[in-house]
Amino acid sequence: YAYQYSYALSPAPMGRGERFIDLGDGTVMDLKTGLQWFVHSVGESWSGGTVYGSPDVFSAESAMIRLQYFNSSGHAGFRDWRIPSKRELKSLYARSLISFRRGLDESVFSRDYKAPYWTLHDNPWLYENRPRVVSLTTDNSSSDTDEPFGRLRWVRGPDPAMLVELLHQMSRECMNQRAFDKAMVHLESALKLAAEPGRVDPDNLMVIQRDLAVACFEARDHEAAEGWLLKVLAGKQEEYGHAHMEVFHTLVDLAALQKSTDRLPQARDTLLEAYELLGRLDEYDQAAQLGVLYDLLVLLIWSRDFARAEALMTEYVEGLGDEGFSHLPERTILMFLVLGLLRETMGHGDSAADLYRLFLRMAPPPLASAGDFKRVGD
């Protein structure tokens, strides 16, 4: 996943109902609204999860000046901080289960001491974006004095693209802790936010879908896992075309899932598609080709498709050339033995004998010391 907000590498849920995401820098992201809030008022400071100092109060003019000054340097790479609207600020206040009075969640935010805050009207075109003081504890506006004073709490957003990233990061942490059900909740929420075109890069969207497939697989929902992988496959084919290594990787993922769930005929067909795809590429990873070929041969022999297995091995061996033989890994040399056995099964014993000789020539000796009597180049 290509993250754009690298400062928040370890987001963690917090607050009542885990409504907020702690970004570890004195700000939180609201899962409900997609707004990023400072946990403290202007004048207070934050360090290591604790708020220090006392909030400052501002006139309307000084509030706007302070905002411009703050955005000149910004925070966490953002310079679009602003004064919240009354509706946005009010969304943070909830009734206490004990006193039934409205207040901030003090496990997340610094105390407000029933003080008024500056807000902007929800319709900036009607009210010219001028701030006014509201007291959200009592729901009474205070704008009838000649020069009201209030506190400030910065906000930015909503930023759904950032929220998608944070949800994905939290899902990865859940998966590391094997909390797959919780990871699926985060990933499904991220996908809903990412549904709007242009909001999330297509590659990032497919990373989320693949992670959701992994979480479903680990949670034993194999049908859902395969469904998400098929979405990834369709997305990559649309993004890159059908002959591309990204498509190959997803086909191998899909075959691995099918093998793990004992759907071997489907795995065989998927690996055949992946192997044939490599043949249409100008460059590819030869180790990946061999890995697919090994599994594919086993599945073909298991399904008694000896002719197809023999044809694939013959094609591979003939394509090696003299130089290729000298660099074969030990595991690959076994293909000569298997190919000989297949030809014996199919009634081609004469050609099988040549393969047995080739196997004996290419295979390393049982003991390293016996290599003294192995002719170089034979």
C-alpha positions as CSV (number, residue, x, y, z in Angstrom):
1,Y,0.0,0.0,0.0
2,A,1.5,3.4,-1.0
3,Y,0.7,5.5,2.1
4,Q,0.6,9.2,1.7
5,Y,0.4,10.0,5.4
6,S,3.6,8.4,6.7
7,Y,3.6,10.2,10.0
8,A,0.8,8.0,11.3
9,L,2.4,4.6,11.1
10,S,0.7,3.1,14.2
11,P,-2.8,4.4,14.5
12,A,-4.8,2.9,17.3
13,P,-8.6,3.1,18.2
14,M,-9.5,5.0,21.3
15,G,-12.5,6.6,23.0
16,R,-16.0,5.4,23.9
17,G,-17.0,2.8,21.3
18,E,-13.5,3.2,19.7
19,R,-15.0,6.0,17.6
20,F,-11.6,7.8,17.3
21,I,-8.2,6.9,15.9
22,D,-5.2,8.1,17.8
23,L,-2.6,9.3,15.4
24,G,0.1,9.7,18.1
25,D,0.8,13.3,17.4
26,G,-1.9,15.1,19.5
27,T,-4.6,14.6,16.9
28,V,-7.3,12.0,16.3
29,M,-9.4,11.0,13.3
30,D,-13.1,10.7,13.8
31,L,-14.4,7.5,12.3
32,K,-17.9,8.9,12.2
33,T,-17.2,12.1,10.3
34,G,-13.8,11.7,8.8
35,L,-12.6,14.9,10.5
36,Q,-9.1,15.2,12.0
37,W,-9.2,17.0,15.4
38,F,-6.6,18.3,17.8
39,V,-7.2,16.7,21.2
40,H,-6.5,20.0,23.0
41,S,-7.4,23.6,22.7
42,V,-5.0,26.3,21.3
43,G,-2.7,27.3,24.2
44,E,-2.5,23.8,25.6
45,S,0.3,21.4,24.6
46,W,0.4,17.7,24.1
47,S,3.2,15.3,24.8
48,G,3.2,11.5,25.0
49,G,-0.6,11.2,25.4
50,T,-0.9,13.9,28.1
51,V,-2.2,17.5,27.7
52,Y,-0.4,20.3,29.6
53,G,-1.1,24.0,30.2
54,S,-4.2,26.1,29.9
55,P,-6.2,27.1,26.8
56,D,-6.0,30.6,25.5
57,V,-9.0,32.8,24.7
58,F,-9.3,34.9,21.5
59,S,-11.4,37.6,20.0
60,A,-12.9,37.0,16.6
61,E,-10.2,39.0,14.9
62,S,-7.3,37.4,16.9
63,A,-8.8,33.9,16.3
64,M,-8.5,34.4,12.5
65,I,-5.0,35.8,12.8
66,R,-4.0,32.9,14.9
67,L,-5.4,30.4,12.4
68,Q,-3.4,32.1,9.5
69,Y,-0.3,32.0,11.6
70,F,-0.8,28.3,12.5
71,N,-1.3,27.3,8.9
72,S,1.9,29.1,7.8
73,S,3.8,26.1,9.2
74,G,0.9,23.7,9.6
75,H,1.0,20.4,11.5
76,A,1.8,16.8,10.4
77,G,2.3,18.1,6.9
78,F,-1.1,19.7,6.6
79,R,-1.8,23.4,6.2
80,D,-5.6,23.2,5.8
81,W,-6.5,23.4,9.5
82,R,-9.6,25.6,10.2
83,I,-12.1,26.6,12.8
84,P,-14.9,24.0,13.0
85,S,-18.6,24.8,12.3
86,K,-21.0,24.6,15.1
87,R,-22.4,21.3,13.7
88,E,-18.9,19.8,13.6
89,L,-18.0,20.8,17.1
90,K,-21.3,19.7,18.4
91,S,-20.7,16.3,16.9
92,L,-18.0,15.7,19.5
93,Y,-20.3,16.2,22.4
94,A,-22.2,13.3,23.8
95,R,-24.4,12.8,26.9
96,S,-22.7,11.2,29.9
97,L,-24.2,7.9,31.0
98,I,-23.8,9.0,34.6
99,S,-24.8,12.7,34.6
100,F,-26.7,12.7,31.3
101,R,-25.0,16.1,30.5
102,R,-23.4,16.7,27.2
103,G,-19.6,16.8,27.2
104,L,-16.4,15.8,25.4
105,D,-15.0,12.3,25.8
106,E,-12.2,13.1,28.2
107,S,-10.5,9.9,27.4
108,V,-9.7,11.5,24.1
109,F,-10.0,15.3,24.4
110,S,-8.8,17.9,27.0
111,R,-11.5,19.2,29.3
112,D,-13.6,22.2,28.0
113,Y,-14.7,23.5,31.5
114,K,-18.0,24.6,29.9
115,A,-16.2,27.3,28.1
116,P,-17.4,28.9,24.8
117,Y,-15.5,28.0,21.6
118,W,-15.2,29.9,18.3
119,T,-17.0,28.2,15.4
120,L,-17.8,29.1,11.9
121,H,-21.4,29.1,10.6
122,D,-22.4,26.0,8.7
123,N,-23.3,28.2,5.7
124,P,-20.2,30.3,5.0
125,W,-21.8,32.0,1.9
126,L,-24.7,33.3,4.0
127,Y,-22.6,34.5,6.9
128,E,-19.3,35.4,5.1
129,N,-17.4,32.8,7.0
130,R,-17.2,35.0,10.1
131,P,-16.6,33.2,13.4
132,R,-19.0,33.3,16.3
133,V,-18.8,32.1,19.9
134,V,-20.9,29.1,21.0
135,S,-21.1,27.2,24.3
136,L,-21.8,23.6,23.5
137,T,-22.2,22.5,27.0
138,T,-25.4,24.6,27.4
139,D,-26.2,24.9,23.7
140,N,-26.5,28.7,24.1
141,S,-24.8,31.0,21.6
142,S,-22.9,34.0,23.0
143,S,-22.8,36.7,20.3
144,D,-24.6,39.6,21.9
145,T,-21.6,41.3,23.6
146,D,-19.6,43.9,21.9
147,E,-16.4,41.8,21.9
148,P,-16.9,38.1,22.8
149,F,-14.0,35.9,23.6
150,G,-13.7,32.2,23.0
151,R,-11.3,29.2,22.8
152,L,-10.1,27.5,19.7
153,R,-9.8,23.9,18.7
154,W,-8.4,23.2,15.2
155,V,-9.9,20.7,12.8
156,R,-9.4,19.7,9.2
157,G,-11.2,17.5,6.6
158,P,-13.2,15.5,6.2
159,D,-10.4,13.5,4.7
160,P,-11.8,10.1,3.5
161,A,-8.6,9.2,1.7
162,M,-6.6,9.5,4.9
163,L,-9.2,7.6,6.8
164,V,-9.0,4.7,4.3
165,E,-5.3,4.6,4.9
166,L,-5.7,4.6,8.7
167,L,-8.3,1.8,8.5
168,H,-6.0,-0.2,6.4
169,Q,-3.1,0.3,8.8
170,M,-5.2,-0.8,11.7
171,S,-6.4,-3.8,9.8
172,R,-2.8,-4.9,9.2
173,E,-2.1,-4.6,13.0
174,C,-5.3,-6.7,13.7
175,M,-4.1,-9.4,11.2
176,N,-0.7,-9.5,12.9
177,Q,-2.5,-10.1,16.2
178,R,-4.7,-12.8,14.4
179,A,-7.8,-10.7,15.1
180,F,-9.2,-11.4,11.6
181,D,-12.8,-10.6,12.3
182,K,-11.8,-7.1,13.5
183,A,-9.5,-6.7,10.5
184,M,-12.4,-7.5,8.2
185,V,-14.5,-4.8,9.8
186,H,-11.8,-2.2,9.2
187,L,-11.2,-3.4,5.7
188,E,-14.9,-3.4,4.8
189,S,-15.2,0.2,6.2
190,A,-12.2,1.2,4.1
191,L,-13.7,-0.2,0.9
192,K,-17.0,1.6,1.5
193,L,-15.0,4.9,1.7
194,A,-12.9,4.0,-1.3
195,A,-15.9,3.3,-3.5
196,E,-16.1,6.8,-4.8
197,P,-14.0,7.0,-8.1
198,G,-10.7,8.9,-7.7
199,R,-10.7,8.8,-3.9
200,V,-8.1,6.0,-3.7
201,D,-5.5,4.9,-6.2
202,P,-6.6,1.7,-8.0
203,D,-3.5,-0.2,-6.8
204,N,-4.2,0.7,-3.2
205,L,-7.8,-0.4,-3.6
206,M,-6.6,-3.8,-4.9
207,V,-4.3,-4.1,-1.9
208,I,-7.2,-3.6,0.4
209,Q,-9.3,-6.2,-1.5
210,R,-6.4,-8.7,-1.3
211,D,-5.9,-8.1,2.4
212,L,-9.7,-8.7,2.8
213,A,-9.3,-12.0,1.0
214,V,-6.5,-13.0,3.4
215,A,-8.6,-12.1,6.4
216,C,-11.5,-14.1,5.1
217,F,-9.3,-17.1,4.4
218,E,-7.9,-17.0,7.9
219,A,-11.4,-16.7,9.3
220,R,-12.3,-19.9,7.3
221,D,-14.7,-18.0,4.9
222,H,-13.1,-19.5,1.8
223,E,-15.9,-18.6,-0.6
224,A,-15.6,-14.9,0.4
225,A,-11.8,-15.1,0.1
226,E,-12.0,-16.4,-3.4
227,G,-14.6,-13.8,-4.3
228,W,-12.3,-11.0,-3.2
229,L,-9.3,-12.5,-5.1
230,L,-11.4,-12.6,-8.3
231,K,-12.2,-8.9,-7.8
232,V,-8.5,-8.2,-7.5
233,L,-7.8,-10.3,-10.7
234,A,-10.5,-8.4,-12.6
235,G,-9.1,-5.1,-11.4
236,K,-5.6,-5.9,-12.4
237,Q,-6.6,-7.2,-15.8
238,E,-8.5,-4.0,-16.4
239,E,-5.6,-1.9,-15.1
240,Y,-2.6,-3.7,-16.7
241,G,-4.1,-5.9,-19.4
242,H,-4.2,-9.7,-19.3
243,A,-0.5,-10.3,-20.0
244,H,1.2,-8.7,-17.0
245,M,3.2,-9.9,-14.0
246,E,0.7,-8.3,-11.6
247,V,-2.0,-10.6,-13.1
248,F,0.3,-13.6,-12.9
249,H,0.8,-12.9,-9.1
250,T,-2.9,-12.8,-8.5
251,L,-3.5,-16.0,-10.5
252,V,-0.8,-17.7,-8.3
253,D,-2.6,-16.4,-5.2
254,L,-5.9,-17.8,-6.4
255,A,-4.3,-21.2,-7.2
256,A,-2.7,-21.3,-3.7
257,L,-6.2,-20.7,-2.1
258,Q,-7.7,-23.4,-4.3
259,K,-5.0,-25.9,-3.3
260,S,-5.4,-25.1,0.4
261,T,-9.1,-25.8,0.2
262,D,-8.7,-29.0,-1.8
263,R,-10.1,-27.7,-5.0
264,L,-7.3,-29.2,-7.0
265,P,-8.9,-29.3,-10.5
266,Q,-9.6,-25.5,-10.2
267,A,-6.0,-25.0,-8.9
268,R,-4.7,-26.9,-11.9
269,D,-6.6,-24.8,-14.4
270,T,-5.6,-21.5,-12.7
271,L,-1.9,-22.5,-12.7
272,L,-2.2,-23.5,-16.4
273,E,-3.5,-20.0,-17.1
274,A,-0.7,-18.5,-15.0
275,Y,2.0,-20.6,-16.8
276,E,0.7,-19.7,-20.3
277,L,0.6,-16.1,-19.3
278,L,4.3,-16.1,-18.6
279,G,4.9,-17.4,-22.2
280,R,3.4,-14.1,-23.5
281,L,5.8,-11.9,-21.5
282,D,9.1,-10.6,-22.7
283,E,10.6,-10.7,-19.2
284,Y,9.7,-12.7,-16.2
285,D,11.1,-14.3,-13.0
286,Q,12.4,-17.7,-14.0
287,A,12.3,-18.9,-10.3
288,A,8.6,-18.0,-10.3
289,Q,8.2,-20.0,-13.6
290,L,9.8,-23.0,-12.1
291,G,7.7,-22.8,-8.9
292,V,4.5,-22.7,-10.9
293,L,5.7,-25.6,-13.2
294,Y,6.5,-27.8,-10.2
295,D,3.0,-27.4,-8.8
296,L,1.4,-27.7,-12.2
297,L,3.1,-30.9,-13.0
298,V,2.0,-32.5,-9.7
299,L,-1.6,-31.5,-10.4
300,L,-1.5,-32.8,-14.0
301,I,0.0,-36.1,-12.9
302,W,-2.5,-36.3,-10.0
303,S,-5.4,-35.8,-12.5
304,R,-3.7,-38.4,-14.8
305,D,-3.2,-35.9,-17.6
306,F,0.2,-37.5,-18.5
307,A,0.3,-36.2,-22.0
308,R,-0.1,-32.6,-20.9
309,A,2.5,-33.0,-18.1
310,E,5.0,-34.6,-20.6
311,A,4.4,-31.9,-23.1
312,L,5.1,-29.1,-20.6
313,M,8.2,-30.7,-19.3
314,T,9.5,-31.4,-22.8
315,E,8.9,-27.8,-23.8
316,Y,10.7,-26.5,-20.7
317,V,13.7,-28.9,-21.0
318,E,14.1,-28.2,-24.8
319,G,14.1,-24.5,-24.1
320,L,17.0,-24.6,-21.6
321,G,19.8,-25.0,-24.1
322,D,23.3,-26.1,-23.3
323,E,24.0,-23.1,-21.0
324,G,20.7,-23.5,-19.2
325,F,21.6,-27.1,-18.2
326,S,24.7,-26.0,-16.3
327,H,22.7,-23.7,-14.0
328,L,19.8,-26.0,-13.1
329,P,18.8,-26.2,-9.4
330,E,18.9,-29.7,-7.9
331,R,15.1,-29.8,-7.6
332,T,14.7,-29.1,-11.4
333,I,17.0,-32.0,-12.3
334,L,14.3,-34.4,-10.8
335,M,12.1,-33.3,-13.8
336,F,14.3,-35.5,-16.0
337,L,13.5,-38.5,-13.9
338,V,9.8,-37.7,-13.8
339,L,9.7,-37.0,-17.5
340,G,11.3,-40.4,-18.1
341,L,8.8,-42.2,-15.9
342,L,6.0,-40.4,-17.8
343,R,7.3,-41.6,-21.1
344,E,7.6,-45.1,-19.8
345,T,4.0,-44.9,-18.8
346,M,3.0,-43.7,-22.2
347,G,5.0,-46.4,-24.0
348,H,8.1,-44.4,-25.0
349,G,10.7,-46.4,-23.2
350,D,13.5,-45.7,-25.7
351,S,13.4,-41.9,-25.2
352,A,13.0,-42.4,-21.4
353,A,16.4,-44.1,-21.3
354,D,18.1,-41.0,-22.6
355,L,16.4,-38.9,-19.8
356,Y,17.7,-41.3,-17.1
357,R,21.2,-40.9,-18.4
358,L,20.8,-37.1,-18.4
359,F,19.5,-37.3,-14.8
360,L,22.5,-39.3,-13.7
361,R,24.9,-36.9,-15.5
362,M,23.3,-33.7,-14.1
363,A,22.5,-34.9,-10.5
364,P,25.2,-34.1,-7.9
365,P,27.0,-37.2,-6.5
366,P,25.7,-38.6,-3.2
367,L,29.0,-37.6,-1.5
368,A,31.0,-34.5,-2.3
369,S,34.2,-36.5,-2.5
370,A,32.8,-38.5,-5.4
371,G,32.7,-35.4,-7.4
372,D,36.5,-35.9,-8.1
373,F,35.4,-38.6,-10.6
374,K,32.7,-36.6,-12.3
375,R,33.7,-35.3,-15.7
376,V,33.3,-31.6,-16.1
377,G,31.1,-30.9,-19.1
378,D,29.7,-34.4,-19.4
